[in-house]
Amino acid sequence: MTRISATRAFVNGALTGPLSVSWDATGRITAVTAIQVADAEFDAILVPGFIDLQVNGFGSFNVSASDATQWSQADQYLLRAGVTSWCPTLVSAPLHAIDSSLMTIQEQMNDRSTRDSNARTSIIGAHVEGPFLGEAIGAHVKDSVRDVDLNWIAGLSDCVALMTIGAEQKQAQEAIRLLRKKGIAVSIGHTLASEQEYLSAKIAGAQMVTHLYNAMSGVHHRDHGIALDVLTDDEIYASIIVDLEHVSNRAVRLAFSAKPDRMIMVSDSVRSISDRAPRLKNGTLAGSVLSLDQALRNAVFQCSVSLTHALESVTKNPAHVLGLKDRGEIKIGMRADLVLLDENLAVVRTISNGLLNNTLND
């Protein structure tokens, strides 16, 4: 039996503590116990492991073009950022190229199926962002964006966990129903859809929108916009990139105020050698260099988002969208995916499936 204890902990949607969490050799939590302050090992905040639904790459790592060594390095990068579960993300490309990348992701998932002595991230499944996008293609290659192909969707690899599509696609509803039947979560994104197209996509089974405000129609006091639809819809989830370049701090604050229980922070990080979000020559943003722990700090310290809502947006909420019942919360029976944060919300330790990431300093 292994345990960790801290003066504060995020449990059942609230900050509490002091608390001790124990887990067994399989990496499952067996006890969550209140303790005395003097018995706490760490003067820190113990929270569930972060879940990032949109990671294209970072540094020299690219989901669609990396070798086994780079995938291992990606594990360490993500664990240092507190991320224990994630979705390798593929942007619009020819269908055969996406199929090839999905084979690599499946191999990486298979490689993690056996628990060993080294802490590794859990790959939930791929996020296929496109190629069936709407009219707001953003930084995606225009020639790769295409109409829905229901036959291709029907044969999609089991490793796909999430797909982003445009609600104005002619066969959007059929595609969404088919994806949901296959157990794949659906997000609406890169879209200028009408209000009815948005509602129809939601009724068909879409649960989320991809990077709120970005690559979609916006908020206007008279005119319709997808962002306005989402901000006034208490049911649908919204991912958001809180690097303070994609979305201003006031817009982040508005989003969390409008739907505090339905926000999901994502990094949307991409391979880059810069420390600023990359852009196309025309100025269009093309992903971020954000890490999820930095997004958490930005939300709380720069955007006045409550710590509890910010934490839910990187733990419980993404788990709920993907139907993950074994992570996202600190509860008996859950995976021991845990992160210790200091008072500045910097990651002190990351535990993935009961295993400590040894690349962090004690």
SULNORGI-V687211 format. One record per residue. OMEGA is omega in whole degrees, 0 to 359 (none if undefined). Layout:
omega=OMEGA
omega=OMEGA
This chain:
omega=179
omega=183
omega=172
omega=181
omega=182
omega=182
omega=176
omega=179
omega=179
omega=186
omega=178
omega=175
omega=182
omega=174
omega=181
omega=178
omega=1
omega=188
omega=173
omega=177
omega=179
omega=177
omega=184
omega=185
omega=179
omega=180
omega=179
omega=179
omega=182
omega=181
omega=173
omega=194
omega=174
omega=181
omega=174
omega=181
omega=182
omega=182
omega=181
omega=181
omega=184
omega=170
omega=188
omega=179
omega=178
omega=184
omega=175
omega=175
omega=181
omega=180
omega=182
omega=184
omega=184
omega=179
omega=178
omega=182
omega=176
omega=182
omega=179
omega=183
omega=176
omega=183
omega=186
omega=182
omega=178
omega=180
omega=185
omega=179
omega=180
omega=177
omega=177
omega=177
omega=177
omega=176
omega=184
omega=177
omega=183
omega=179
omega=177
omega=177
omega=179
omega=182
omega=178
omega=178
omega=183
omega=177
omega=170
omega=190
omega=180
omega=178
omega=183
omega=180
omega=174
omega=186
omega=181
omega=178
omega=176
omega=178
omega=180
omega=179
omega=179
omega=176
omega=178
omega=179
omega=178
omega=177
omega=179
omega=177
omega=178
omega=181
omega=181
omega=185
omega=178
omega=181
omega=176
omega=186
omega=182
omega=177
omega=176
omega=175
omega=173
omega=175
omega=183
omega=185
omega=184
omega=167
omega=179
omega=183
omega=188
omega=5
omega=184
omega=184
omega=177
omega=188
omega=179
omega=190
omega=178
omega=183
omega=179
omega=179
omega=186
omega=183
omega=180
omega=178
omega=188
omega=178
omega=178
omega=174
omega=185
omega=179
omega=178
omega=178
omega=181
omega=181
omega=182
omega=177
omega=178
omega=182
omega=179
omega=180
omega=188
omega=175
omega=174
omega=177
omega=176
omega=183
omega=179
omega=174
omega=185
omega=180
omega=183
omega=183
omega=179
omega=180
omega=181
omega=180
omega=180
omega=179
omega=180
omega=177
omega=178
omega=180
omega=181
omega=177
omega=183
omega=176
omega=176
omega=181
omega=182
omega=193
omega=172
omega=186
omega=174
omega=178
omega=180
omega=178
omega=176
omega=181
omega=179
omega=178
omega=179
omega=179
omega=180
omega=176
omega=178
omega=185
omega=194
omega=168
omega=184
omega=183
omega=178
omega=182
omega=186
omega=179
omega=175
omega=173
omega=196
omega=183
omega=177
omega=185
omega=176
omega=188
omega=177
omega=172
omega=180
omega=179
omega=177
omega=176
omega=185
omega=182
omega=180
omega=180
omega=184
omega=185
omega=188
omega=177
omega=178
omega=172
omega=183
omega=181
omega=185
omega=174
omega=180
omega=169
omega=177
omega=184
omega=180
omega=182
omega=178
omega=178
omega=175
omega=180
omega=178
omega=182
omega=180
omega=176
omega=183
omega=183
omega=187
omega=182
omega=184
omega=180
omega=178
omega=176
omega=176
omega=177
omega=189
omega=183
omega=181
omega=174
omega=183
omega=176
omega=181
omega=175
omega=175
omega=180
omega=181
omega=179
omega=171
omega=181
omega=180
omega=178
omega=181
omega=177
omega=184
omega=182
omega=184
omega=170
omega=185
omega=168
omega=187
omega=176
omega=176
omega=176
omega=178
omega=179
omega=179
omega=183
omega=185
omega=188
omega=182
omega=186
omega=177
omega=175
omega=179
omega=181
omega=181
omega=179
omega=177
omega=179
omega=177
omega=184
omega=177
omega=182
omega=186
omega=186
omega=177
omega=177
omega=181
omega=180
omega=182
omega=178
omega=180
omega=185
omega=184
omega=182
omega=180
omega=178
omega=175
omega=181
omega=176
omega=180
omega=179
omega=171
omega=175
omega=172
omega=191
omega=179
omega=173
omega=178
omega=175
omega=185
omega=177
omega=181
omega=172
omega=182
omega=178
omega=178
omega=174
omega=177
omega=181
omega=182
omega=177
omega=182
omega=182
omega=173
omega=187
omega=180
omega=176
omega=176
omega=175
omega=none
